[in-house]
Amino acid sequence: MAPLQPHLSTMDHVIWDWNGTLLNDLEHAVLTVNHLLALEKLPAITLERYKQDFGFPVIDYYRKLGFSTEPEKFGELCERFNDFFHAGIGSCELWPGAREMLASIKQSGKRQSILSASEQGLLRQQVTRFGVEHCFDLIAGIADKKAGCKIDRGREVMRHIGVKPEKTIMIGDTDHDLEVAEALGIELILVDHGHQCATRLRKVHHRVMKVTGA
């Protein structure tokens, strides 16, 4: 994560995405999706295909995989995903260097937030489980388990922290993070180790960085 440091020097507030950006949950996410696919007798996916196709809102991604996304079915699908995913979260780790980077930023006096499409309670459980909750001024998930848009929640984060947009930077791993950053009027760095492949990310944003050995 050290390559990010120079890009944060003039900023007062860093907004982090969680899943994929700080938490290496890719293989577990693919395992979870394949579990759901097997229940519906749909073909399994590879990690490579996942990174090529995954996106937000996840209802569109599930529809592409062949799942029924009528309101009741989609709600059940999201519940099953979250039950299976969070039961196995112990198999995941933070990306190398993430703890050190978070601690260094906190020590510098900058503000840090998490902005995630995960449900608020489950997100806080995850962050606490990995022992980095003390690094953040705000941990912001969304109100349900349907992994929808983060823009409105992002606006709440900006109001709560109170740092000007020009002094705020977001670090994420998907094209939705670009949509959020543009809506908030803040800078963005996308990392290439997360839930979308680097080739795809470079087509939409000029700042895509390799910050781990992955």
Stockholm file with secondary structure:
# STOCKHOLM 1.0

chainA/1-214         MAPLQPHLSTMDHVIWDWNGTLLNDLEHAVLTVNHLLALEKLPAITLERYKQDFGFPVIDYYRKLGFSTEPEKFGELCERFNDFFHAGIGSCELWPGAREMLASIKQSGKRQSILSASEQGLLRQQVTRFGVEHCFDLIAGIADKKAGCKIDRGREVMRHIGVKPEKTIMIGDTDHDLEVAEALGIELILVDHGHQCATRLRKVHHRVMKVTGA
#=GR chainA/1-214 SS CGGGHHHHTTCSEEEECCBTTTEECHHHHHHHHHHHHHHTTCCCCCHHHHHHHCCSSHHHHHHHHTCCCSHHHHHHHHHHHHHHHHHTGGGCEECTTHHHHHHHHHHHTCEEEEEEEEEHHHHHHHHHHTTCGGGCSEEEEESSSSCCCCHHHHHHHHHHHCCCGGGEEEEESSHHHHHHHHHHTCEEEEETTSSSCHHHHHTTCSCEECCSCC
#=GC SS_cons         CGGGHHHHTTCSEEEECCBTTTEECHHHHHHHHHHHHHHTTCCCCCHHHHHHHCCSSHHHHHHHHTCCCSHHHHHHHHHHHHHHHHHTGGGCEECTTHHHHHHHHHHHTCEEEEEEEEEHHHHHHHHHHTTCGGGCSEEEEESSSSCCCCHHHHHHHHHHHCCCGGGEEEEESSHHHHHHHHHHTCEEEEETTSSSCHHHHHTTCSCEECCSCC
//
